[in-house]
Amino acid sequence: MSSVGNREKKLLLEVARRAVSAAVEGREFPGQVPEIANVRNLGGAFATLHRRGRLRGCVGKITSNESLVETVAHCAKAAALEDPRFDRVRPDELDDIEIELSLLSRLEPIAPQQIEAGKHGLMVSRGGQRGVLLPQVATQFRWSGQRLLEETCVKAGLERDAWKEPGTQVQAFTAEIFSESDVTGEEESAAPETRGRA
C-alpha cells in the first residue's frame, strides 16, 4: 500500500470531519468530494471516533469498490450514527470528537506464527461469522500476536482457539493510521521553521 502524504491525510480527515458533522446535524453531505488521484488504497478503510480519549464509534469496510474518499466519508458517517455499541453522536459532542482513519491493505492469508502484534490487523471468518480487529488494538492493550488472534476469534463469536479448526480462515492486513491530532501536531512543529524563512 502506498504511503499517504500529509496533504492527502489532511484532505481525508477533512472529508471525514465534514461527513460526521453533516450526519450528526442532520444535513446532507455535499455530493462533490475531492478525489485524491495519487493514493492507491488497495483495501478498505476504518473511521474511529474518540471523545476525550475514549472510543465513541468505529466502523469500516475491509474491502470497497468505492473511491477512497467515498469510503472514508461513508465510514465516518456510520461511525457517528450506526455503531451498535454506542448511542448516536450528538451535536454538542462534535467539538470533543477526534477522528482517526485507518487505510487498509488487501487481505492476505497468514499463518498464526507470522502474526506480528502492532503490525497486522486480522480477520477471522468461518461460515457466516466474521470478526475484525485493527492493528492498533494489539498495541493499545499490549497483546501478543497470539492474543490478537484469540481475541479476533472471540470478536467473530467463535471460541478462542477456533483458529485451529478446519474451515476457519485467518487473514491479515496492515494499515496506515493517522488522526487529526497527528496532522495538527505536524503542522505546529513545522510552523517555527516556516516563520524563520519568511
Secondary structure, DSSP 8 states (H G I E B T S, - for coil): -----HHHHHHHHHHHHHHHHHHHTT----S-----TT----S-EEEEEEETTEEEEEEEESS-SS-HHHHHHHHHHHHHHT-TTS----GGGGGGEEEEEEEE---EE--GGG--TTT-EEEEEETTEEEEE-HHHHHHHT--HHHHHHHHHHHTTS-TTGGGSTT-EEEEE-EEEEEHHHHHHHHHHHHHHHHHH-
